Amino acid sequence: MPDDGVLRVTRSCAIPLDELEWRFTGSGGPGGQHANTSNTRVELRFNIEESQALGPRQRARLLERLGPLVRVTASDRRSQAQNRALALERLRDRLAAALHVERARVATRPTKASRVRRVESKRRQAERKRERRRPHRGDD
């Protein structure tokens, strides 16, 4: 997952693993002897305010969307190593989603074909409704 001690979030954002804080605890819920003695639940914390890896715009965007501290947990798997990888993946996904910038929509005019389709669809709908009406009696 992380190569050479760095968690790559986006092309322009990479976080050194030494900026992440790990905590391991026993996983809750039912289980046998192994579950009761091994600390397989992983909690991963990333302090956005104190990070040296983020640029000012990235930091501002993350603080606005996620707050000063991001915390993810993983206890889905039975092994600590698998939960560590899962926690890193969840953190990366969360940070990437918060850093994502929606492109502004550029207004365009409808094409001639789309205008023709729209008018044709309205004509068909009107015809359908006209056919449902009660026939007009002309002997009144």
C-alpha positions as CSV (number, residue, x, y, z in Angstrom):
1,M,0.0,0.0,0.0
2,P,2.3,2.9,1.1
3,D,5.5,2.9,-0.8
4,D,8.7,4.2,0.8
5,G,7.0,5.5,3.9
6,V,4.5,7.8,2.2
7,L,0.7,7.6,1.8
8,R,-0.1,9.0,-1.6
9,V,-3.5,10.6,-1.5
10,T,-3.6,12.5,-4.8
11,R,-1.0,13.3,-7.4
12,S,-0.1,16.5,-5.6
13,C,-0.6,15.3,-2.0
14,A,1.5,12.7,-0.2
15,I,1.6,12.3,3.6
16,P,4.7,10.8,5.3
17,L,3.7,7.8,7.5
18,D,5.5,9.4,10.5
19,E,2.8,12.1,10.6
20,L,0.1,9.4,11.3
21,E,-0.7,8.3,14.8
22,W,-1.6,4.6,15.3
23,R,-3.5,3.1,18.2
24,F,-4.3,-0.6,18.6
25,T,-7.0,-2.0,20.8
26,G,-8.9,-5.2,21.2
27,S,-11.7,-5.6,18.8
28,G,-15.2,-5.6,20.3
29,G,-17.8,-8.2,19.9
30,P,-17.8,-11.9,20.2
31,G,-14.8,-14.1,19.5
32,G,-12.6,-16.9,20.8
33,Q,-9.3,-16.8,22.7
34,H,-7.5,-15.1,19.9
35,A,-9.9,-12.2,19.7
36,N,-9.8,-11.6,23.4
37,T,-6.0,-11.4,23.6
38,S,-4.8,-9.7,20.4
39,N,-5.1,-6.0,19.6
40,T,-6.4,-6.2,16.1
41,R,-8.6,-3.1,16.0
42,V,-6.7,-0.2,14.4
43,E,-7.4,3.5,15.0
44,L,-5.5,5.9,12.7
45,R,-5.4,9.6,13.4
46,F,-4.0,12.4,11.2
47,N,-3.6,15.9,12.5
48,I,-4.3,18.3,9.6
49,E,-3.3,21.5,11.5
50,E,0.2,20.2,12.4
51,S,1.0,18.4,9.1
52,Q,4.1,19.6,7.2
53,A,3.1,17.7,4.1
54,L,0.1,19.8,3.2
55,G,0.2,23.0,1.2
56,P,-1.8,26.0,2.5
57,R,-4.7,25.5,0.1
58,Q,-4.9,21.8,0.8
59,R,-4.8,22.4,4.5
60,A,-7.5,25.1,4.3
61,R,-9.8,22.8,2.3
62,L,-9.3,19.8,4.6
63,L,-9.8,21.9,7.7
64,E,-13.0,23.3,6.2
65,R,-14.4,19.9,5.2
66,L,-13.0,17.5,7.9
67,G,-11.9,19.6,10.9
68,P,-8.5,19.7,12.5
69,L,-8.2,15.9,13.2
70,V,-9.2,13.0,10.9
71,R,-9.8,9.7,12.6
72,V,-10.5,6.3,11.0
73,T,-10.9,2.9,12.5
74,A,-10.8,-0.6,11.1
75,S,-11.7,-3.8,12.9
76,D,-13.2,-5.7,10.0
77,R,-10.5,-8.3,9.6
78,R,-8.9,-10.7,12.1
79,S,-5.3,-9.6,11.6
80,Q,-3.8,-6.4,12.6
81,A,-1.8,-6.1,9.4
82,Q,-5.0,-6.3,7.3
83,N,-6.8,-3.8,9.5
84,R,-3.8,-1.4,9.2
85,A,-4.0,-1.6,5.4
86,L,-7.7,-1.0,5.6
87,A,-7.3,2.0,7.8
88,L,-4.8,3.5,5.5
89,E,-7.1,3.0,2.5
90,R,-10.0,4.6,4.4
91,L,-7.9,7.6,5.4
92,R,-6.7,8.0,1.8
93,D,-10.2,7.8,0.4
94,R,-11.5,10.3,3.0
95,L,-8.7,12.8,2.3
96,A,-9.0,12.4,-1.4
97,A,-12.8,13.0,-1.3
98,A,-12.3,16.2,0.8
99,L,-9.6,17.5,-1.5
100,H,-11.6,16.9,-4.7
101,V,-12.7,20.1,-6.4
102,E,-15.7,20.0,-8.6
103,R,-15.1,21.5,-12.0
104,A,-17.4,24.5,-12.7
105,R,-20.1,23.7,-15.2
106,V,-19.8,25.6,-18.5
107,A,-23.2,26.6,-19.7
108,T,-23.8,25.5,-23.3
109,R,-26.7,26.0,-25.6
110,P,-28.9,22.9,-26.4
111,T,-28.1,21.3,-29.8
112,K,-30.6,21.5,-32.6
113,A,-31.2,17.7,-32.3
114,S,-31.9,17.9,-28.6
115,R,-34.4,20.7,-29.2
116,V,-36.1,18.7,-31.9
117,R,-36.2,15.6,-29.5
118,R,-37.8,17.8,-26.8
119,V,-40.5,19.2,-29.0
120,E,-41.2,15.8,-30.5
121,S,-41.6,14.3,-27.0
122,K,-43.9,17.1,-26.0
123,R,-46.0,16.5,-29.1
124,R,-46.2,12.7,-28.4
125,Q,-47.3,13.4,-24.8
126,A,-50.0,15.8,-25.9
127,E,-51.3,13.3,-28.4
128,R,-51.3,10.6,-25.8
129,K,-53.4,12.8,-23.5
130,R,-55.7,13.9,-26.3
131,E,-56.5,10.2,-27.0
132,R,-57.5,9.7,-23.4
133,R,-60.1,12.4,-23.5
134,R,-63.8,11.6,-23.8
135,P,-64.9,11.8,-27.4
136,H,-66.6,15.1,-28.3
137,R,-70.3,14.8,-29.1
138,G,-71.4,17.3,-31.8
139,D,-75.2,17.0,-31.5
140,D,-75.6,19.4,-28.5
